[in-house]
Amino acid sequence: MRVNEEIVLFFTVLKWLVLATVIGCVVGLAASGFITFIHYVIEAGNRYEQVFYLLPLSFFTANLLSQFVLKQHLGTDALIAAINKNYGRIEGSFIPTKVVNVSLILAAGGSAGKESPCAQIGAGIGSLFAALFRVDDVDRRKMVLCGFCAGFACVFGAPIAGALFGMEILAVGVIMYDVLLPAFVASLTAYQVSSALGITFFYYPLHFVPAFEQGFFVRLLAGGIFFGLLAYGLIEAIRRSTAFTTALPLWRPFKGLLGGTLLVGLTLLVGRDYLGLGLTLLEGCIKGERVLPHAFLLKALFTIITLSISRSGSVITPILFIGATAGSMYGQLTGADPGTFAAIGFVSVLAGATNAPIATSILAIELFGATVAPYAAVSCVISFLMSGHRSLYSSQLLTISKSRGLETNLGEEIQHTSTVPRPIHIDSLTRLRKWWRGRTRL
């Protein structure tokens, strides 16, 4: 009996609607519980203005747990590698056991985020369902990726951007179209479950966006370059500082003690605005409130120390803070609206640091409204190009080169890639010279 193509496709769609909805519901419940717990921990810590004095003890304890107890923890890079290379088969515990570390660090004021643990929870739930239903490798990858994307959607408060972000960070230049439907359904379901459970998200539609004119467009293009170079610098700073702290001949918990002490000293010098998630200052920045011109540099310093010493927590929230404050500074410097460029910087630095220009462009629409979308998209793509062949996620695969003028070994993890400028051929210069002479004669 010959089965009609439409019948097969119908049951395929039905299958993934059911599976993705179930995964999305469970991820939404689990992520909501984690987010509620983290917010409770942070609020409890914020009741005491001097809680940052506990940073040395917090870092010491977190590093002690990492070294002796939580060895099976799976970070975001490990999950990306598992999805890319091993069909999402996760070795070791699927539960992000370093949630304990993240709680310790954020409670005392460490500069980190909560996105990675949520994504890990989602991927773990997807892996659990894959094992429960005994699916093959291809479907296992899809189910793990569904949970992975749903976890990001719960934290961003943006289901479409969360789904695309989870897929874009797997490989530069490739989106798995066969996973779009289940990823979107799982992300949307998880987002709705989180909202129903009382999780609130940042949403601030921009009511004032400058009209398109030549001066603003030039500032926008220059801003995209600035945000891309900032993302490049941030990636390199985190990479080099992590390598430096790893090479220090000290017991790892002692490194935590020193790093926490350094943050206490910095806090006494510049204030508490750059500790923790920093959401109050970030939201004020988007709303057009003025911030210190060097606020983004201070937040970057706090984040680099926190992540290179503790290696726990997510870098996404700090990046959003850095991008927003840098955009506000850029707007003030160029005479543009600070709030508009804070929103553009918010997504553009993330685009450059993670190689996810499409997801971050959609994120701008979901958080700030459609008015700013064209400007944010242009800036995100420029930032993506200017950050070069590097990423905060070292397991990300590189499948395209960002310029034909560079020779790049494609198909490898981005941490193992190298780029070499292509030689400029004489015949190309000759053709260019002839074309220019022809133009000048006219």
C-alpha positions in Angstrom: 0.0 0.0 0.0 1.4 3.3 -1.1 1.3 6.0 1.6 0.5 9.5 0.5 3.2 12.1 1.2 0.8 14.4 3.0 -0.3 11.7 5.4 3.3 11.0 6.4 4.0 14.7 6.9 0.8 15.2 8.9 1.7 12.5 11.4 5.3 13.8 11.6 4.0 17.3 12.5 1.5 15.7 14.9 4.2 13.7 16.6 6.5 16.7 17.2 3.6 19.0 18.3 2.9 16.5 21.1 6.5 15.8 22.0 7.5 19.5 21.9 4.5 20.5 23.9 5.2 18.0 26.7 8.9 19.0 26.8 7.9 22.7 26.9 5.5 22.2 29.8 8.0 20.4 31.9 10.9 22.8 31.0 8.6 25.7 31.9 7.8 24.2 35.3 11.4 23.4 36.1 12.8 26.7 34.8 10.2 28.7 36.6 11.1 26.9 39.9 14.8 27.7 39.3 14.2 31.3 38.4 11.9 31.8 41.4 14.6 30.3 43.6 17.4 32.4 42.2 15.3 35.6 42.5 14.5 34.7 46.1 18.2 34.1 46.8 19.2 37.5 45.2 16.4 39.4 47.0 17.5 37.8 50.3 21.0 38.9 49.7 20.0 42.4 48.7 18.3 43.0 52.1 21.8 43.4 53.5 23.9 46.2 51.9 27.1 44.7 53.1 26.5 41.2 51.7 29.2 41.7 49.2 31.8 41.2 52.0 30.8 37.5 51.7 32.1 37.3 48.1 35.5 35.7 49.1 33.7 33.0 51.1 31.2 32.5 48.4 33.8 32.1 45.7 35.9 29.9 48.0 32.9 27.6 48.6 31.8 27.5 45.0 35.3 26.5 43.8 35.6 23.9 46.6 32.4 22.3 45.4 33.5 22.4 41.8 36.7 20.7 42.6 35.5 17.9 44.9 31.8 17.5 44.5 30.4 18.7 41.2 32.8 17.2 38.8 30.0 15.8 36.5 28.6 19.3 35.8 27.8 19.9 32.2 28.4 23.5 31.0 26.8 25.1 28.0 29.9 24.4 25.9 29.7 20.7 26.8 26.0 20.6 25.8 26.7 22.3 22.5 29.4 19.8 21.8 27.1 16.9 22.7 24.4 18.2 20.4 26.8 18.8 17.5 28.9 15.6 17.8 27.0 13.0 19.8 23.3 13.5 18.8 22.6 15.2 22.1 23.7 12.1 24.1 24.8 13.6 27.4 27.4 11.8 29.4 27.1 12.2 33.1 24.3 13.8 35.1 21.8 15.8 33.0 20.9 18.0 36.0 23.0 21.2 36.2 24.5 20.5 39.5 26.3 23.8 39.6 23.0 25.5 40.3 24.3 25.5 43.8 27.4 27.4 42.7 25.3 29.9 40.8 23.1 30.6 43.8 26.2 31.1 46.0 27.7 33.6 43.6 24.6 35.6 42.8 23.5 35.7 46.5 26.8 37.4 47.4 26.8 39.7 44.4 29.0 38.0 41.8 28.5 39.4 38.3 27.0 36.5 36.4 23.6 35.5 34.9 21.1 32.7 35.1 20.6 31.7 31.5 23.0 28.8 31.2 21.5 26.8 34.1 18.0 27.2 32.6 19.3 26.0 29.2 21.0 23.0 30.9 17.8 22.2 32.8 15.9 22.2 29.5 18.5 20.1 27.7 18.5 17.6 30.6 14.7 17.3 30.5 14.8 16.7 26.7 17.5 14.0 27.2 15.3 12.4 29.9 12.3 12.2 27.6 14.5 10.9 24.7 15.7 8.0 27.0 12.1 7.4 28.2 10.7 7.1 24.7 13.8 5.2 23.4 14.0 7.3 20.3 16.8 7.1 17.7 19.8 9.4 17.6 18.2 11.9 15.2 15.1 12.3 17.3 17.2 12.4 20.5 19.1 15.4 19.1 15.8 17.2 18.3 14.4 16.5 21.8 17.5 17.7 23.6 17.5 20.8 21.4 13.8 21.5 22.1 14.6 21.6 25.8 17.7 23.6 25.3 15.8 26.3 23.3 12.9 26.3 25.8 15.2 27.0 28.6 16.5 30.1 26.9 13.0 31.2 26.0 12.0 31.1 29.7 14.9 33.4 30.7 14.7 35.8 27.8 10.9 36.1 28.0 11.1 35.9 24.2 10.0 32.5 22.8 10.9 33.0 19.2 14.3 34.6 19.9 15.0 31.9 22.5 14.3 29.1 20.1 16.5 30.7 17.4 19.3 31.5 19.9 19.5 27.9 21.0 19.9 26.8 17.3 22.2 29.6 16.2 24.8 29.1 18.9 25.4 25.5 17.7 27.1 26.5 14.5 28.0 29.8 12.8 26.1 30.0 9.5 23.7 27.0 9.9 20.2 26.8 11.2 18.6 23.3 11.5 15.3 23.8 9.7 14.0 20.4 10.6 14.1 21.5 14.3 12.3 24.8 13.8 8.8 23.5 14.5 9.5 21.5 17.7 11.9 24.2 19.0 9.3 27.0 18.4 6.5 24.9 20.0 8.6 23.9 23.0 9.8 27.5 23.5 6.4 29.0 23.2 4.9 26.4 25.6 7.6 26.9 28.2 7.2 30.7 28.0 3.5 30.5 28.5 3.9 28.1 31.5 6.4 30.4 33.1 4.2 33.4 32.6 1.2 31.5 34.0 3.3 30.7 37.1 4.0 34.4 37.7 7.5 34.8 36.2 7.8 38.3 34.9 9.9 39.5 32.0 11.5 42.7 31.0 9.5 44.3 28.1 9.8 48.0 27.2 8.5 49.0 23.8 10.4 52.1 22.5 7.9 54.9 21.8 10.6 57.3 20.5 12.9 56.2 17.7 14.6 58.8 15.6 13.4 59.1 12.1 15.6 57.6 9.4 18.0 60.2 8.0 21.5 60.2 6.8 23.2 61.4 10.0 21.4 58.8 12.1 22.2 56.0 9.7 25.9 56.9 9.7 25.8 56.8 13.5 24.0 53.5 13.4 26.7 51.9 11.1 29.5 53.3 13.3 27.7 52.0 16.3 27.5 48.5 14.9 31.3 48.6 14.4 31.8 49.8 17.9 29.6 47.1 19.4 31.3 44.4 17.4 34.8 45.5 18.5 33.5 45.6 22.1 32.2 42.0 21.7 35.6 41.1 20.3 37.4 42.6 23.3 35.1 41.0 25.8 35.6 37.5 24.3 39.4 37.9 24.3 39.5 39.4 27.8 37.4 36.5 29.2 39.5 33.9 27.4 42.9 35.4 28.4 41.8 36.0 32.0 40.5 32.4 32.3 43.8 31.1 30.9 45.7 33.3 33.3 43.8 32.2 36.4 44.0 28.5 35.3 47.8 28.8 35.1 48.2 30.3 38.6 50.0 27.7 40.8 47.4 28.0 43.6 44.7 25.7 45.0 41.5 26.5 43.2 39.5 27.5 46.3 42.3 29.9 47.2 41.9 31.5 43.8 38.2 32.0 44.6 39.2 33.6 47.9 41.5 36.1 46.1 39.0 36.8 43.3 36.3 37.5 45.8 38.6 39.8 47.8 39.4 41.7 44.6 35.7 42.2 43.9 35.1 43.5 47.4 37.9 46.1 46.9 36.4 47.2 43.6 32.9 47.5 45.1 34.3 49.7 47.9 35.9 51.9 45.2 33.0 52.2 42.6 29.8 51.1 44.4 27.4 48.2 44.2 25.8 49.0 40.8 28.0 46.4 39.0 27.3 43.5 41.3 24.8 40.7 40.6 22.5 40.9 37.6 22.3 44.7 37.6 18.8 44.7 36.2 17.7 48.0 37.8 20.5 50.0 36.2 20.0 48.1 32.9 16.3 48.8 32.7 16.9 52.4 33.6 19.4 52.7 30.8 16.9 51.4 28.3 14.4 53.9 29.5 16.8 56.7 28.7 18.3 57.4 32.1 21.9 58.6 32.0 24.7 56.4 33.2 28.4 56.9 33.8 30.3 56.8 30.5 32.6 54.1 31.7 29.8 52.0 33.3 30.2 49.3 30.7 33.9 49.0 31.3 33.3 48.6 35.1 30.7 45.9 34.5 33.0 44.1 32.1 35.7 44.1 34.8 33.4 42.7 37.4 32.2 40.0 35.0 35.6 39.0 33.8 36.8 38.5 37.4 33.7 36.6 38.4 33.7 34.2 35.4 37.4 33.6 35.2 37.6 32.8 38.9 34.4 30.9 39.6 33.6 29.5 36.1 29.9 29.3 37.2 26.9 31.3 36.0 26.0 32.7 32.6 27.7 35.5 30.8 24.5 36.5 28.9 23.0 38.9 31.4 26.3 40.7 32.0 26.7 41.1 28.2 23.2 42.6 27.9 24.2 45.1 30.7 27.5 45.9 29.0 25.8 46.4 25.6 23.0 48.6 27.0 25.4 50.9 29.0 27.8 51.0 26.1 25.0 52.0 23.8 23.8 54.7 26.2 27.3 56.1 26.3 27.6 56.0 22.5 24.2 57.8 22.1 25.3 60.5 24.5 28.7 60.9 22.8 27.2 61.2 19.2 24.2 63.3 20.2 21.7 60.5 19.5 18.9 59.3 21.8 20.6 57.3 24.6 17.6 55.0 25.2 17.4 54.0 21.5 21.1 53.1 21.3 21.0 51.4 24.7 18.4 49.1 23.2 20.4 48.6 20.0 23.6 48.0 22.0 21.7 45.5 24.3 21.2 43.1 21.4 24.2 44.0 19.2 27.0 43.1 21.7 25.2 39.8 22.3 25.1 39.2 18.6 28.8 39.7 18.2 29.8 37.8 21.3 27.7 34.7 20.4 27.5 34.8 16.6 23.7 34.9 16.7 22.6 37.9 14.6 19.2 36.5 13.6 18.1 35.6 17.2 19.2 38.9 18.6 17.4 40.9 15.9 14.2 39.0 16.8 14.9 39.6 20.5 14.9 43.4 19.8 11.4 43.0 18.3 10.1 40.9 21.1 11.5 43.2 23.9 11.4 46.7 22.4 8.8 46.6 19.6 8.9 46.6 15.8 9.9 50.3 15.5 13.5 49.7 16.4 13.8 46.4 14.6 15.4 47.6 11.3 18.1 49.6 13.0 18.8 46.8 15.5 19.1 44.2 12.8 21.6 46.2 10.8 23.7 46.8 14.0 23.5 43.2 15.0 24.8 41.9 11.6 27.7 44.4 11.6 28.6 43.5 15.2 28.5 39.8 14.2 30.9 40.4 11.3 33.3 42.7 13.3 33.7 40.3 16.2 35.6 38.0 14.0 35.9 34.2 14.0 35.6 33.8 17.8 32.8 33.2 20.3 32.0 33.0 24.0 31.0 29.4 23.2 34.2 27.7 22.2 32.3 24.5 21.1 30.4 26.4 18.4 31.1 25.0 14.9 32.4 27.4 12.2 30.7 26.6 8.9 31.2 29.8 7.0 33.9 32.5 6.8 32.9 36.0 7.6 35.0 37.4 4.7 36.3 36.1 1.4 39.5 37.9 2.2 40.2 35.4 4.9 41.3 31.7 4.7 39.6 29.8 7.5 39.5 26.1 8.4 35.8 25.4 8.3 33.9 22.6 9.9 35.8 22.7 13.2 35.0 24.0 16.7 35.6 27.8 16.8 38.2 27.4 19.4 40.4 25.4 17.0 40.0 27.6 14.0 42.5 30.0 12.6 42.3 32.7 9.9 44.9 33.9 7.5 44.4 36.9 5.1 44.3 35.9 1.5 47.0 37.5 -0.7 45.9 40.3 -2.9 46.5 39.3 -6.6 48.2 41.8 -8.9 45.6 41.2 -11.6 42.9 42.3 -9.3 44.7 45.6 -8.6 45.3 46.1 -12.3 41.6 45.6 -13.1 40.7 48.1 -10.3 43.2 50.6 -11.7 41.8 50.3 -15.2 38.2 50.7 -13.9 39.2 53.9 -12.0 41.0 55.4 -15.0 37.9 54.7 -17.1 35.7 56.5 -14.5 38.0 59.5 -14.4 37.9 60.0 -18.2 34.1 60.3 -18.2 
